[in-house]
Amino acid sequence: MSSSLTADFPVLDFTKFKHDFQAFSEDLFAASTKWGFFILRGTGVNPDSMFDLSRQFFDLPVEEKASKLLNEQTIGYDGNTVTTWAASEGMIFGTNPGGILKTEHLPAWWDQQKRERVEEFKAQCYNLSVDLLSCFAVRLGLDKDYFRRYHEHREPGNSLKLIRYPAMEERPSHKVPRLAEHTDWGSITFVFTSQNGLEIRDPDDKDWVRVPVVDDGIVVNIGDALSLWTGKALKSTMHRITWEGLPRDKSRYSIAYFVNPNYDAVLNPQPSGDPSTSAMTDELNTDLTYRDYYQLRLRLTYAVKDTKTGQRLDENIDSSTLALVNKLNVANRGTIESHMIKA
């Protein structure tokens, strides 16, 4: 199915945050309830340095890149295994502030100076994320710091992912998409890119719409956790990249910053006095913690191995959590499956 452009895709000006907090919060809430996606300009967060590192790293020999594979702490290289998730490669920097400086689980190319640049960029993204979360809290009638208290620097931490969709001589197996249709797991996600390709479901869930590229713009989307937390008032929207949108002979670089609640956050809807959040409150009161949800999605999405046992983690899925999440009808319209291609 082809995608189309739309003239009313929300583009918000973050400079309003400081001089007209209430109006900005209303704009933010409206975009997030209708689309679940928006473009944010005027943040002052500049990704150029990260893109320089990304291009240099992905040009290295695969043996050097893959010397430290993605682990359960969400640190390492992802791209050595063919999956039904994406025809891409990634370098992921999870954990909390300071963790990238100390970890031994990075390829040797990532020297201390490069690690410091990663930490600095992650800090800028974190500060922006808690500002946005304060807007959602106030708009929902909650304490301004309500969501921030569940996004402190504790496990699992937020993840920065450098991504390359490489040009290819031939398309891989028909099972392998450019990027599978999915929703994100956490609270919010920032995507930095200057290239087209990303598509999302329209507000009526009838068609795919191309996300425009805007100078100085960050693509922001709502994740499953924040959607559940708000009684699905905030929309966690399906998105993808197709082979038609990004042909095999074209490459694409992007950077994603994934904002996660702390593991102990319980994702029950919060009473807010807003009628748009009340309809599903009882149905969504399941006491699901973010730890359980995050670990489930991590195991099913990536070829992650336990660094101590070597066991692939999608082989150890909690069936009760899987059944609960499927019942909640989040993540790929409620169907969660492993993206591993079985031999």
N, C-alpha and C positions, 0 to 999 in steps of 0.2 A: 504494500500500500504506500503510495507516495505521500509526501507531506507538503504543506502549504505555508506561506508567510501570512502574518497577521499584523494589522496596523495598530492594534490596541494592546500589544504586549507591554506589561508595566515596566517603566524605567523610572527609578526613584533617585532623588538627589539627597545624598547623605548630609550635605552641609546644612539641611534644615534641622537635623537632629539637635544641634546646639542652640539654635535661635527660635525654633518652633517645635518643641518636642511633641506636643499633643497632635499637631497636624501631621507630622511625620509618622507618628505611631498609627494614626488612622489610615494613612496611605499604605503603610507596611501591612497592616492587618487586612485591608481590603484586597491587596495583591495576593496575600498568602491564603486567604479563604477562597478566592475565585480561581487562582491559577496554581498556587503552591510554588510558583517560580516568579522571580523578578530580576531585573538588572539594577545594580546599585552603583551609582557614580559618585565621585567626589569624596572618596574615603581616604585618599592619601596613601593607600597601600600599593606599593609599586613592585610587581613581580619580575621585573627585567633581570635582576641578578639571579633569581631562581631559574628562569628560562635559560640563561647562559650555562649554569651548572647542569641543567637537564640535558641540553644538547651535547655538551662535552661528555657526560657520563654515558649516555646511550650510544655514543659513537665508539665506546671501548669494545674490545673483544668480549664475546659472550662469556667466556670462561672467567674473565675478570669481574664482570658485572654479577655473575651468578655464584661468586665465591661465598656469599652469605645470603641464603634464601630466606624468604619471609617466615618469621617465627610467630609463636603465640603472643609475643609482646608487640606484634604488628610492626616489626622492624625488619627490613631486608628487601631483597630483589624478588619481584613477582613477574614471571614471564617465561620461565623455563619449561612449563608444562602446558600442553594443549588442553583447553577446557571449552565448555559451552558458554563461557562467560564473556570473553572478549578476545579479539585478535590484536593484542596490545602487550606492552611490557611496562612495568612500573617499578619505581623505587620508593619505598614507604618508610616514613619516619614517624612512628608512633611514640608513645610514652609521654611523660610529663616534662616540664621545663628542666633542662640540665641533663636529661637522660641521653640525648643524642651525643653530648660531649663525652659521656662516660662509657657508653656501650662498646663492647668488643664485637658486636654483631653487625658490622658494616664493612663493605669492601675496602681494601687499603687505600683506594683512590680518595676516599673521604677523609682527608686530613683534618687537623684541628681547625684551621682557618675556614674550610668549607663547612664544617659542622657548626661553627659559630654563626655563619650566614644563615644556615637553616634554622637555628634556634631563634635568631633575631626575626626572621620572617614569620615563624610560627607565633611569636609573641605579638606581632602586629595583628595577625589574624585573630588571635584569642581576644585581644582588647576590642576589636570590632564585633566579635560574636557576642560578648556579654553586653555591649551597648544595644544590639538588636534584641537580645533576650529581655532586656529591661523594658523595651517598648512593648513587646508582647504581654509582659506581666501587667503593666499599667493599663493597657487597653482591655485586658480581661478582668480588671478590678482587683488584681492581686498586688501584694507588696512589690515595689520596684525591683528588689533584689531577690524575689522569690526563686526564679529560675537560676539566677547566678549561684545561689547557695548549693545547687545541685550540679554545678559545673566548675567546682573548685579543682585545684591541681591534685586530683586523686585518680586512681585507676578507673577506666583504662587509659585516660588521657586522650588528647585530640591527635589526629593523624594528618600529616602532610604527605601527599602522593604526587610524585612527578610521573607523568604518563606520556608515552609515545605510542601512537598507532603507526607502525612502520609501513612504508611502501613495500609491496610484495610483487615478485615476479608472477606468481599465480595465487589464486584464492585458495585458502585451505579447505578442509572438509566442509560440506554444507551444514554441518552441525555447529560450526564456529561462526558467530556473528562478529561484526565490528565491535559492538557493545550490546549485550543482551538487554532486553526490556527489564527494568527493575525500578524499585524505590530505594532510597537510601535509609540507613538504619537509625541514625542518630537524631540530633535536634535540628541542626541546619548544616548545609554544605555550601562552601564557596568554590566556584570554578573560575579559573583564570585561563583565557585563551583568546587568540586573535584570529581563529579560524572557525569556519562554519562546520556543521556536521551534527550538532546536538539537536534532538527532536523530543518533544513532550506531548502528552495528551492534552487536548484542548479542554476548556472548562466544562463542556458537556460530555466529555469522554466519548466523542464520536469520531475524532480524526486526530492525526499527528500533525503537529505544528513545529516549524523550524524556529529555534531560538536565535534571534538576531545577534550579530556581533556589534558591540557599541564601544567606541574608543573610551578608555579609562573606566570601562564597566566590568563589574564582577557579577557573574551569574550566581544567584543565591536561590537555594531551594529548601523547602521544609522536609525533614526526615520523619520516619515512622514514629520515633519516640515522642517528638513534640506534637505530632498529630494525635497520638493516643492520649497524651497528657492534657490536651485541650478538647477532648471528646470529639475528635476529628473535625473540629471547626477549622483548624489549619490543615491544609490539604497536602498530603505526601503524594506527589504526582509521579506516575510512570514516565520514564525517559529512556532514550536509546540512541545509538548511532548505527546506521545501516550501511551496507556496502554501496547502495545507490547514493547515499549522502556523503560517503567518504570512500571513493573507489580504491581498489587494491593498489593502483600505481601512485597514490597520493599518501603522504604522511601527515600526521597531525600531532601537535604537542599541546598538552594542557596540564594544569596544576590544580589539584583538588585539595581542599582543607576540610576535613570531616570533624564536626563538633559533636562530641559525645557527652551525655550525662554521666555522672559518677555511677559506678556499679550498683551502689545501694539505692539509687533512685527507684521509687515504685511508680509505675507509669499509669496509675489510676487518674481519671479526669479530675481536675481541681474545681471546686465550687467557685464560680466567678460572677454569678448574677447575670451572665450574658446568655440570652435564650438560644443562641446558635450552638452552645456547647451542651445543652441539657438533654437532648433527645436520646443520646446513646450512653448516658452516664452509667446506668445500671448494667447494661450489657458489657461495658468496658472495664468495670470494676473487678479485675481479676487478680490483683496483687502481683502482676508480672513485674519482675525487677529488670533493670537494664542489663545487669550481668547475664541473666538467662537469655535475654533476647540477643545481645551482642555476641555471646559465645555461639549461639545457634547459627546466626547469619555468617559469622567468621568461618565456622567449620564447613558450611554448605557452599560458600562462595569461592573460597580460595583453597589451593593445594597446600594447606598449612600443616607442618609437621611439628610434633613435640620435640624440642631440642634434646631432651634427655632420653626418650624412648625410641625416637625415630618413627613413631606411629603416626599415620595420617589422621588428622583430627576429625575428618568427616566420617570416620569409621566408629566414632564414639558420640552418637547423637542421643540426647534425651528425648524419648518419644513423647512424654507427657508435655514437655515444653513445645515440641513441634505441633502437637495436636491443639494446644491452647492458642498458639500464634496463628495457625490456619483458621481457627474459629473466629479470631479477631478480624480476619479479612484485611490484613495489611501485607505488604510485600508481595508484589507480583499478583495482585488481585486475590491474595489469600492462599496461593499455591507456592510452597517453598520446596524446592528440590535441589539436590546436589548438582553442582556444575562440573563435577569431574567426569571426564570421558573414560569409561571403564575399558580396560584392555581386553 
